[in-house]
């Protein structure tokens, strides 16, 4: 649905909880800006339906941003009609912290509905943030060609998977994910954990990349921590992550 002279309209949704969305937003806008054909409108949530109706590309970096039923339907239509959706990190996450004075436990209610089937996954839990190895599942695929297995410091996502996924990168983890209601059971199986995959839906495609965690000093104040005392850039200085992410953006731009 490119406009005159091949212009492509993009929507970037970047917002939510517990992450440094300023850092991620700047990085993603820079990568989109490398492509002169792309004109981008920016939102913090899914109150962007008029723009989405006209968009060719959608990029989302969110955490616990819960689209309402009409927004879920619009996102589904966007992909069905041929839209390309690059979904990053916590886009598939609905997370609810426990209340009260006891140990904090996060639940992951299934509030995405059928949109989880469009995305191909829904977040359940992750072990503590620490370095882990990302492995190349499909070394022949252009998005990961020439990429060797690499270490990254990020949240290793354990997800509930939906439908047929073309997995390009994966990690391996079997063990507890403490602090999550389903953390003792979610990662018991030994199946690979998708890190980057493609999911067809209708005439369009979702490209999901679970990496991308970043957090500033003041991003978890709603959890009672006024200042974490540190800035966490996660994989945003990892060359392999940045290379693959740029390729994912380029694939969206170049796909007919």
N, C-alpha and C positions, 0 to 999 in steps of 0.2 A: 504493500500500500504506500510505496514511496511517493512523495509529492513531486512538484515541479523540480526539474534539474536533479532528480535523484535524492532530494532531501529526505532524511529519516527523522521522525519525531520520537523522542524517548521520554519516558517517565521514570524518575528515580524516587523511590520511597525509602527513606532512611530515618529511622527513629525507633523509640521503644524504651526499654529499661536495661540498666546495668552494663552499658557499653559506651565507648567514646564515639558517638555518632558523628561528631565534628571531624574526627580523624578519618573515619571511613568515608564520609561524604566527600571530603576534599580529594581523597585518593581516587574514588570512583569518578568524580567529575573530571579529574585530570585525565583519566583513561578514556572517558567518553569524548573529551575535548580533543584527543589526538586524531579524531575522525571528523574532518570538516563538514561532512554530510549530515552529522547528527546535531540536532537542536534538542536540548534537554530541559524539562520542567521538573522542579524538585518539590517533594512533599514529605511530611513526617508520618503520614498514615495513609489509609486507603480512601480518604475523602478527595479523590482525584478522578472520579469516573468520567466527567466530560473530556478530560485530557486523555484518559485511557482509551476512550472510544475512538480517538483519532491517532493513537500511537501505533508505531511499528515495533518498538522495543520497550521492555520493562525491566528495570533493575531494582532489586529489593535487598536491603540490608536492614533487618529489623530484629527485635526480640520482644515477644509477648505483645505484638500488635495484632489485634483480633479483628479481622474483617467481618462486618455485619453480613447478614444473608444476601442483601442486594449487592454488596461489594464482592462477595464470594462468587455470585452468579456472573458478575461483570468480568472478574478475573478469568473465570472459566471460558466465557465467550471470547475474551481476548485471545487466549491460546487456541481455541477451536477454529477461529477464523484465520489463523496463520501467524499470530503474534509470537515473538521470541522473548522468553522470560529468563533472565539470569537471576537466579535466587541464591542469595548468599547467607551463610552462617545461620542465624536464628530465625530466618523467614518461616520455617516450619515449626516454630516453638510457641506453644501456649503454656505458660508457667505460672503457677499460683503458690506463693510462699505460705506456709502455715501461720496461723495466728495463735497468740497466747505466749506463755512464758517458758514453755518447754523447748527442747532442741528443735531448731528450724528444719522443716522438711518441705521440699518442693513437690507439688503434684503437677501432672501434665495432662489436664483434661482434654478430651477429644472434641474440641470446639471448632475445628476447621471444617468439619463435615466432609462433603465430597471434594472440597478443595485439596485435601490431603492426597486424594487419588490423582488429582491433576499434577500436584507437586511431586508425587512419588514417595513421600515419606512424611512422618511426623516425629518430632523430637521426643525422646523419653527421658534421657539421662546422660550424664557424662562423668567420668572419673575426675579426680583432681587435675587441674591444669599442670602439665609437665611435658617435657619433650617426648615425642613419640615419632616413630618412623611411618612415613607415607610411602606406600608401594604402588608401582605402576601396573595396573591391571591390563591395559591395552596399549602396549608400547608402540603399536603401529598406527594409533589414531593421531591425527594432526594436532589435537589439543595437548597431547602429552609426549609427542615424538621427541626423542633426544633427552627426555627428562629421566635422570637416574633416581632411584629411591632417595628420599631426603628426610631429614629430621626437622620437626617443626614444634614450636611451643604453642599449644592451642587447646581448645576443648575438644576432646575426642568424642564425637557424637555417636550415641547409640540410639537408633531410630526404629520406629515401626515402619516397615516398607510396604509400598502399594504398587502393584502392577509390574510390568516388565521394564527394567532399567538397564541401560547400557552403561555399565560401571567402567570408568576410566582410571580412577585412583581409588585405593582403599587402604584401610588400616586394620590391624588385628588387635583385638582386645577381648579377653574373657575374665571377668572379675566384677567386684562390687562397684557401684556408683553411689557412694555414701551421700546422704542428704537428699536423695530423691525417693519418693514413695515407691517407685518401681525399680529402684536401683539394685536391689538384691536379685531380681529375676530378669531384668531386661538384657543383661549381657552374659547370661549363662551359656548360650549357644556359642559355638566356635566359628560361626559364619563371619566372613569379612565384613567390615563396617565401611559402606560406601563413603568416600570423601568427595569424589567428583563423578557425576553421572548425567546422562541425557535421558529424557523421558518425552516420548511423542504423545501428543494429545490432539485429536482432530488434525487440522492442517498445520498446527504449530508445534513448538518444542519448548520444553523447560530444560535449562542447564542448571543443575544444582551443585554448588560448591560449599561444603560445610565449613571450610576454613574461614578465618577472617576475624577472630576475636581480637578486641582491643578494649582497654578500659583506662580511664583517667582517674585522677585522685578523688574526684568528687561524684563519681557515677553510681555509687551504691548507698547514697544517704538515706533512701527509703528503707534500707535494711538496717539502719542504725549505725552506719559507719560514716562519720562526717568526712573523714579524710583517710584514704587508704595509705597515704604516704609514698605511693609509687605510681609510675605511669607504665602501663603494660601495652606494648604495641604488638604483642603476639607474633603472627607471621608476616606483618607488614614490612619487615626488613629481611624476609627470607627470599632470596632470589628466585627459587623455584615457584613459590606461591605467586609472586608478582608476574613472572613470565606466563604461567598458566592462566592467571586472571586476565592479563592483557589479551591472550589468545581467545579466551571466552568472549570478551567484548568484541574482538575483531570478527569472530564467527557470527555473532548476532548482526553485525553491520553488513557483512559480506553475503549472508544467506539470502538468496533471491526471494 
